[in-house]
């Protein structure tokens, strides 16, 4: 595990890049016409459909620490009726007072009791969005770790294929050698990838010794490469490209919220600390799940709450201990 590991300087803006993907990083905000960006952001908005635990507007206006639940999915383009299981899940905290950002990855197979579906507990946490979309996903995470979730952002990895092709591909240096979906990748050898190849690189899971943890790392690599490649003025001024990005993001962050993030929270990406929930693989009800014990849950609860400058609290509950065979 990489508890509290700071990232290298070259990826210091990764988090805001992902959250503000539709803005193509912080640079795009000042380069593209105001109304065009505002219109694109409006298309990404979808309320979480839940009463938040905190006054999120007060947090942003007061330049106080905020949390964002980042969800990754792997489907075609979004639609109003979209449902599906999330492939990746990450809690991000951004603290402009300490200039610190934290990233906490939650394995997709984490065994939980999903609110409203306790009769089928334990279930994999990636079912929460499929069964109840953002509201149920947020509630599940809050109950599991006893931490407040202020906002959510859903990013479609599958649809990124079209976006990558629009900018002429991305340059990625694989961190692992493997062959997948007809493409071969060699560790340490830089490749110029079109959308299909980049998607294959970010999708592979079973050949990775780190499993789903490794796949999440490769997904972040592709997203970073996308932003680096799209950083030219000609690309940023292309409304078709901006529209393509916005069609792959769904969030309850408004245009005003994103403006506040760009203006007041950017420096917080200077120091990024990351960790992940580490479970034990078990077969439960015929399904392979990652079971988290209370000690591990408490460690991650403390990590997230510290990132939000919140006092210590006991971790949440995912189900009756007897359901998982854990203490």
BELDAVEN-V504088 format. One record per residue. N is the residue number from 1. SS is DSSP state (a for helix, b for strand, c for the rest). PSI is psi in whole degrees, -180 to 180 (NA if undefined). NEAR is the number of other C-alpha atoms within 10 Angstrom. Layout:
n=<N;N>
ss=<SS;SS>
psi=<PSI;PSI>
near=<NEAR;NEAR>
This chain:
n=<1;2;3;4;5;6;7;8;9;10;11;12;13;14;15;16;17;18;19;20;21;22;23;24;25;26;27;28;29;30;31;32;33;34;35;36;37;38;39;40;41;42;43;44;45;46;47;48;49;50;51;52;53;54;55;56;57;58;59;60;61;62;63;64;65;66;67;68;69;70;71;72;73;74;75;76;77;78;79;80;81;82;83;84;85;86;87;88;89;90;91;92;93;94;95;96;97;98;99;100;101;102;103;104;105;106;107;108;109;110;111;112;113;114;115;116;117;118;119;120;121;122;123;124;125;126;127;128;129;130;131;132;133;134;135;136;137;138;139;140;141;142;143;144;145;146;147;148;149;150;151;152;153;154;155;156;157;158;159;160;161;162;163;164;165;166;167;168;169;170;171;172;173;174;175;176;177;178;179;180;181;182;183;184;185;186;187;188;189;190;191;192;193;194;195;196;197;198;199;200;201;202;203;204;205;206;207;208;209;210;211;212;213;214;215;216;217;218;219;220;221;222;223;224;225;226;227;228;229;230;231;232;233;234;235;236;237;238;239;240;241;242;243;244;245;246;247;248;249;250;251;252;253;254;255;256;257;258;259;260;261;262;263;264;265;266;267;268;269;270;271;272;273;274;275;276;277;278;279;280;281;282;283;284;285;286;287;288;289;290;291;292;293;294;295;296;297;298;299;300;301;302;303;304;305;306;307;308;309;310;311;312;313;314;315;316;317;318;319;320;321;322;323;324;325;326;327>
ss=<c;c;c;c;b;b;c;c;a;a;a;c;c;a;a;a;a;a;a;c;a;a;a;c;a;a;a;a;a;a;a;c;c;a;a;a;a;a;a;a;a;a;a;a;b;c;c;c;c;c;c;c;c;c;c;a;a;a;a;a;a;c;c;c;c;b;b;b;b;b;b;b;b;c;c;c;c;c;c;c;c;c;c;c;c;c;c;b;b;b;b;b;b;b;b;c;c;c;c;b;b;b;b;b;b;c;c;c;c;b;b;b;c;c;c;c;c;a;a;a;c;c;b;b;c;c;a;a;a;a;a;a;a;a;a;a;a;a;a;a;a;a;a;a;a;c;c;c;c;c;b;b;b;b;b;b;c;c;c;a;a;a;a;a;a;a;c;c;c;b;b;b;b;c;c;c;c;b;b;b;c;c;b;b;b;c;c;c;c;b;b;b;b;c;a;a;a;a;a;a;a;a;a;c;c;c;c;c;c;c;c;a;a;a;a;a;a;a;a;a;a;a;a;a;a;a;a;a;a;c;c;c;a;a;a;a;c;c;a;a;a;a;a;a;a;a;c;c;b;b;b;c;c;c;a;a;a;a;a;a;a;a;a;a;c;a;a;a;a;a;c;b;b;b;b;b;c;c;c;b;b;b;b;b;c;c;b;b;b;b;b;c;c;a;a;a;a;a;a;a;a;a;a;a;a;a;a;c;c;c;c;c;c;c;c;c;c;c;c;c;a;a;a;a;c;c;c>
psi=<155;68;123;20;128;141;165;159;-35;-16;22;-26;14;-45;-50;-29;-43;-49;-40;34;-40;-17;2;51;175;-26;-35;-27;-35;-10;-30;148;138;-51;-34;-45;-43;-39;-40;-42;-39;-32;-21;-15;133;119;147;-18;35;148;120;153;-24;166;93;-34;-39;-36;-46;-47;-31;6;43;163;141;162;146;128;110;123;135;135;167;78;-172;-162;153;156;168;-31;10;130;156;164;141;139;-25;154;134;134;126;131;140;120;104;-15;-42;-4;47;140;142;151;128;111;139;118;141;-25;12;129;124;169;112;123;131;-9;35;-18;-17;18;147;151;163;140;-23;-7;-16;-43;-39;-39;-33;13;-150;-41;-48;-36;-47;-46;-40;-47;-42;-43;-36;-40;-7;50;147;138;117;-39;167;158;126;124;130;108;-39;-43;-14;-18;-45;-40;-44;-41;-34;-28;9;18;173;155;122;138;105;142;5;142;128;165;133;134;37;-1;142;133;135;127;130;-4;113;138;142;114;134;-179;-42;-44;-42;-38;-40;-41;-38;-14;-36;136;-45;-23;-9;124;-20;3;-132;-29;-41;-39;-42;-37;-43;-33;-41;-36;-43;-42;-41;-41;-37;-47;-39;-43;-31;12;4;153;-39;-38;-43;-30;0;108;-30;-38;-44;-42;-37;-41;-47;-26;-9;9;139;129;160;16;123;173;-41;-40;-45;-36;-43;-40;-47;-41;-42;-12;-2;-41;-21;-13;2;-28;109;126;142;153;179;155;128;114;-174;127;129;150;119;120;33;5;144;119;158;113;127;128;169;-35;-44;-42;-41;-39;-44;-37;-47;-41;-47;-45;-35;-38;-26;4;40;149;161;139;155;144;165;-168;138;-21;176;135;-35;-23;-28;-9;26;155;NA>
near=<9;9;14;15;13;16;14;10;11;8;15;18;20;20;24;23;20;20;24;23;23;25;27;24;23;18;14;22;19;10;14;17;12;10;9;13;21;15;13;20;26;16;14;23;17;18;15;19;12;11;9;15;12;12;10;18;12;10;14;19;11;10;17;17;24;24;25;22;26;22;24;21;20;18;18;15;16;16;9;6;5;11;16;16;20;23;21;24;22;22;22;27;29;28;24;19;14;13;16;21;30;27;24;23;20;22;24;20;21;23;27;29;24;28;18;12;14;12;10;10;19;22;23;21;27;25;21;27;19;16;18;19;18;25;19;22;26;24;21;23;24;19;20;20;23;21;24;22;21;23;22;25;23;22;27;22;22;21;22;27;19;19;24;27;15;16;18;13;23;23;18;20;17;18;16;17;13;15;14;14;12;7;12;12;19;14;11;12;12;13;16;12;21;19;22;17;21;28;22;19;26;20;20;20;17;11;14;14;11;12;13;20;18;18;22;22;13;23;20;16;21;25;21;24;20;23;20;15;16;23;16;13;12;9;17;20;15;11;15;13;19;23;18;19;24;25;21;25;28;22;24;20;24;16;17;12;16;19;15;15;23;17;11;18;24;20;20;24;22;16;18;25;20;19;20;20;20;19;18;10;14;15;11;16;11;7;12;14;24;23;25;21;18;18;11;16;22;20;15;23;24;21;23;24;19;15;22;22;16;13;8;12;13;14;21;18;18;28;18;14;12;8;14;21;10;11;10>
